[in-house]
Amino acid sequence: MKNFRDKWVGSSEGKLEKIFRLIRALGRCYVFIDEADQALGRRDSASGDSSVGGRIYSMLAEEMGSSTNRGRVIWVLASSRPDLIDVDLKRPGRVDVKIPLFPTTTPREGFDLIRLLCGKRGLVVPESSFGSLESRIPPLLTPAFAVKIYRQVRTGTATLEDVLAESLTQYQSPIAPEVMAFQIQIAASEATVLEFVPPVFRRKSVG
């Protein structure tokens, strides 16, 4: 669901209502909302936007909770800041399952991520490479690493194995450590099932 907001009074609400009519006409479907913390608005929206955010929030909350859509429409919300999504929108009946996405925690996970993402770009990383790369693979790898590998292989003359070895040795996360830690904490606390959270990221029990 792309950005439907407009500067004209009533236009955003009108566009959203058209989207709802399309969703109902489709019958069974998934509705994907990226950057949900921004797109969904807030119940206590500031008056500076002429209360558009609050009205959008109310319309979406009603549609997501509608019993007529049950079994027909699945809402999928994506956000790097789920803590900013109004708690009423995240209650069961609107958002029943919250699945966190984490960076890698082990060299094996890192290698599997590299293989998968490189493979999607036509770069084949053989399983046999794991032994030589294992000690170089850092924890907390993110998908952005594969983009760097692809760019260097396509624009340079070095082999994929050499590029991987050098890039892993010189790897530095593009995300500041304090930001990464904060987002991991949010993801772990928002998960609806503890099984979704790797043990290393689970909160330690008190006492």
Secondary structure, 3 states (H helix, E strand, C coil): CCCCCCCCCCHHHHHHHHHHHHHHHHCCEEEEECCHHHHCCCCCCCHHHCCHHHHHHHHHHHHHCCHHHCCCEEEEECCCCHHHCCHHHHCCCCCCCCCCCCCCCCHHHHHHHHHHHHHHCCCCCCHHHHHHHHHHCCCCCCCHHHHHHHHHHHHCCCCHHHHHHHHHHCCCCCCCHHHHHHHHHHHHHHCCCHHHCCHHHCCCCCC
